[in-house]
Amino acid sequence: MRARDLGITIGNLPTGPLNAITDVPGVRVGFTTLIKGEGELRPGHGPVRTGVTVIQPHEGNIWREPVFAGCHRLNGNGELTGLEWVRESGTLMSPIALTNTHSVGVVRDALIADAAAQHERDELFWGLPVVGETYDGLLNDINGMHVKPEHVVQALHTASSGPVAEGNVGSGTGMICHGFKGGIGTSSRVVSAASGGYTVGVLVQANHGARERLLINGEPVGMRIPEREVPSPSLPTRPLPGGGGSIIVVVATNAPLIPTQCTRLAQRAGLGIARTGGVGEHWSGDLFIAFATGNRGIPASEYGEGSTLTVPLTMLSNTYISDLFYAVVEATEEAIINALVAADTLVGRDNITAYGLDPQRLQEALR
């Protein structure tokens, strides 16, 4: 189930064939979903409601053939590793992986180990993987460290360019959005031929927002489906502040952008979040990265003198970049709604329940 299956159309730009980040040629997405156990929390044993998501930026070796990239922080109570090198070099030189807050380290190390195995003849190989997180500890035994290196490798090597699963999948398994079950969502847009006909794809890990602020196409759905009707998940010992949580947004495009333009695209993800009622609350980690595959053949930062002195590039004129901004805003907004619509009710540790956004009730609220 997706937003458009319910007659919900976000924005004016057309989508790509899959309405997913994989509409950008070469982009692939893989998941490992971990669900095990039920009942009382026993740290180290479960219940487990977590996973890993991996985005491969193109069909080649991203460690050897980086792409231009940029990033943005709306609120910084979160982690997206490797961003200092993205800011410094303007390039993305690794897959992008997503997981829960306490598994960032193992996912990062697994990406390095997998890459090192592929480059074992290069004794000077190095990498700074990009790994993001949001907190799933309300439903998951987050301190049990259940994400293992083999789960990262599975997601990495099963990544595909087809339709992208949404909701309770991969790293989105234990996530909560605006008091409903959240998780992974994706969407895409195609800009006009006059602006190049380029594709913009977005993938979100939605674990943010307060119920009363949830908007869908400008309608106050969160106010019309209040917590007294559909409770938000909470600890039995104390209520949680509304708006706690985080969102990671990954933006991809095949437009020939340079790093500063990628940064500008990443910034616009915040507007898509705002259109659904997210405001970058104090307890939220709202971190965005955008990469562009329209310039290939950018050399990796190697030791020695093997690289050419100059690299020919193509840059989209800023006269035409606003359409890409609109595409990011619309695709981010729809990706969040898709995450909500796709996610099913999930019972987690200590029988804490995150209720899915019922499609029929949503349509009633929109009417």
N, C-alpha and C positions, 0 to 999 in steps of 0.2 A: 504494500500500500504506500502510495506517495501522494503529495499534495495535489497533483493534477488528476489523480484518480478520483479525487473528491470534488473536482471542479474548481480547485483553488489555483488561480493563475497569478503569478507574481511578476509584476513589471510588464514591460512592453517588448523587450528584445526577444528574438527567437532563441530556443535552446538548440544544442547539438542533438544528434540522433539518439544518444543515450541519456541526455540531460545529466551528465556526470563529468567528473574531472577527467575521465578517460576519453572524453571527446577530443581532448588535446592530443594530437598524434604522438605516439610513443610513450605516453604516461601509462603506468600500470599500478594497480593497487592489490595488495595481498593482506590476508588476515589470519590470525590464530585466535580462536575464542576458547576461553577456559571457564567452564561451569562445572562445579563439583560440590557436593555436600549440601546440607540444609540444617536449619535450626540454630542453636546457640553458637556464638563465636568462640572458637578455640584457636588462638593464634598459632600459626604454623600448620594447622590442619584444615581450616576453612570455617564457613563456606567460602568457596572461590567464585567470584564473579568479575573476571578481568580478561585481559588479552593484549594483543599487539596488532598494530596496523602499520603497513609499510607502503610508502609511495616511491616508486621508481620514476625519476624525471624523464628518462628517454630509454630507447631500446639498446643503447650502447653501454660502455663502462663509464659510469658517472665519476668514478674516482680518477680516471684518466682524461675524461672529456667533460669538464665542468660546464655549467650554464650560468648565465648572468642571473643575479638574484638580489633581493632587498628584503628588509624586514621592518616591523613596526610593533611598538608596545602601546596598548591602550591602558592597561593596568598591569603592574609587574609582579603580582603575587603568584608567580608560576615559573616554569622553567622550559626553555627551548635551547638546548645546548648547541654550541658551534656558531652562535650568531655573531660573536666578535669577529670571526674570520669572514663571515658573510659581509658584515659591515666594512671590514678593512679591505677585502679583496674585491667585493662585489660579485663573488661567485659562490655557487653551491657545488660542493665537491663530494657529496654523499647522498645516498637515499635519505628520505625523511621518514622517521619512525615515530609512532605515538604509542603511549602506554599509560600506566597509572603513576602517580607521583613518586612512589617508593621503588619503582622498577626502572627508572631512567638509567641508572648506572649499569645494570646488567644488559639492557638493550643496547646502550652505547658500546659496551665492551664486545657484545656479540657481533655488532656490525663491523667493528675493527677486526675481530678475529676472522670473520668470513672474508673480508677484503684482503687481509694479510695472507690468507691461504691461497687466494687467487693471484697474488703478486709475490709469491715466495722467492722468486728469483731476483727480486729487487730488494736488496738489503737496506735501502734507504727509503722504502715505502713508509708513508705517514698519512694520517687522516684525522679529521675533526668532524665526527658525525653530528648530524642535526637530529635531535631526539626531543620530542615534546611530551608534556604530561598534563593530565587533570586528575583530580582526587576522586577515587571511587570507594573510599573507606567506609561510607555509610552502608553500602551493600556488600562490600568485599572484604575479606581478610587481608587488608593491604599490608599489614606488617608481617604476613606469612611469607612474603617474597616468592610467590608461586610462578611468576614469569621466569622462565629459564632460557638459556641460550638457544636450545633447540626450537623453542617456540618462535624466536626471532628468525632463525634460519628458515623455518617452515613458511612464515609469512613472506619472507624475502624471496624465496625461490618458487613460490606459487603465485606471485603477483601476476595479474593478467590485465589485458586492455579492454575487457568486455564490461558488461553491466557491473555496477558496484553495489554490494550488499549494504544495507543501512540499518540504523537502530541498534539493537542489542548484538553487536558483532565486533570482534577484535577488541581494540582498546576502548571501544564505546560500550562494552558489555555492562559495566557497572555504573554508568553515568546518569545524571539527573539534570533535567533542563526545565526551568521555570516551574519547578515543583511537580512535573510529570517525568515519566521515564524518558531519558534522552539518549545520546549516543552519537553514532556516525551518521552524517548526512552529506549529500553531494548535489551539485547542480552545475549547469553550464549555460553559456550564452555565446551567440555568434553575432559579431558586429556587422554593420552594413558593408557592402562592397566598396562604397566610397571611402570607408575607413579601413579598408584592407581585407575585409571578410574574415578576420582572425577569430579564433575561438578562445574563450576564457573559461576555465573550469575551476571549481572550488570544492574542497572537502573540509568539513568541520568535525571537530570532536566537541559536541555541545554538552556542557556540564555547568551551566551558568543560569542566572536570571531569577527574578522573584515572580511568583505566581501573579500578583496583582498588576504587574507591568507587562504581561505577555500580550503582544499585539500580532494579529495576522491580517495582512492587507489593511492595516489601520484600525481594525475592529478590536475592542478590548476583551478578547477571549478570556484572558485570565480573570477579569472581574466577573464575567458571565458564568465561569465554571470555578467558583471560589473553593477555598480549602475546606469549608464546612461541607461541601458536596463531595469533592474528591480530595482527600487529605494528601498533603505533601509528606514525603518520607521524613522521619525525624527520629532522633534517639528517644527511647522511653524515659530517660532521666532528665532531659532538658530540651527545650525548643531550639531550633537553629535559626540564625539570622537569615532573612530572605535576601536572595541575591548572592549568597556565598557560592563559591564554585568558580569554574574557569571555562574558557573556550580557546581552542587552537584552530586557526584558519590557515589552510594551505591553498594558495592561488597559483594556478598554472596557466600559461598562455603560449601559443606558438608565434606570437608577434615578435618582431625583431627589436626588442627593448634593450637599453643599456641599464646598468645597476640603479642609477638614480630614478629611472622610470619604473623599475620594479618596486622600489621603495614606495613610490607614489601609489602604485596599485595596492600594495600591502596596506597602506593607510586607509584606503577606501573600504576595506573589510569592516572597519569599525562602524561605518554608516549602515551597512547591512544589518549588523547586530543591533544598532539603535532602532532600526525600523521594526524589529521584533520585540523591543522593550528592554534590551540590555543597555546598561549605562556604565559598565566598567567599574563596578563597586569595589570598595576597599579590599574585600576578601576575595576578589576575582583575579585570576591570571589570564589576561586577554592578549595573546601573543600571535602575531601573524607573519607569515613568510610568503613571498611571491617569487616565482622563477619563470624565466622566459627561454624557450627553446629555439627562438627564431634566428639566433646566431650560434652556429655550431663550429667546431674546430678551434675553440678557445683552448690554448694549452694549459695543462695543469701547472702548478707552481713547482717546478722541478729544480733539484740541485744541478749544477753544471751549466754547460753552454749549449744544450741540445735544441733549445727553442729558437724559432725564427725571431728576428729583431722586431718585426711589426706584424700585426694581425689585422687583416681586412674585416671590417664590420659593416653591418647595415643598421641604421637607427630609424625607427618610426618618427616622423615629424610630430612634435608636440601639438601641432595644429589638429591632429587627428586622435590624440590620446584620450580625450574626454569620453568617447564612446566606450573605451576599455574601462574607464572608471565606472560608468553606469553598469557595465557588464559585471564588474566585481560586486557592486552593491546589490544588484538583483540576484546574482547567483548565491551570494552569501546569505541573503534573506531566505531564499528558497531552500538552500541546503539545511538551514536550521529547522524550517518547517518540515522538511522531509525527514529529518532525524526524529522529530516529535511524532509524526504520523506513522513512521515505520516501527517505532519502538513498542514492544509489547510489555505488559505488566510483568514485573520481575520481583520475586521475593528473595531477599538477600539474607545476610547474617542477622541473627536474633529475630528472624521473621519480619524484619523491616521491609515494607512493601513500597515500591515505586510504581504507581499506576500509569499505564499507558493512556495517551489521549484518545479516548474513544471516538472513532470516525463519525458515528451518527450524532453523538453529543456535540462534537465540534461543528458539524454542519448546522445543527440547531442554534449554536451560539453565534455563528456567522450570520444566520438569518435574523 
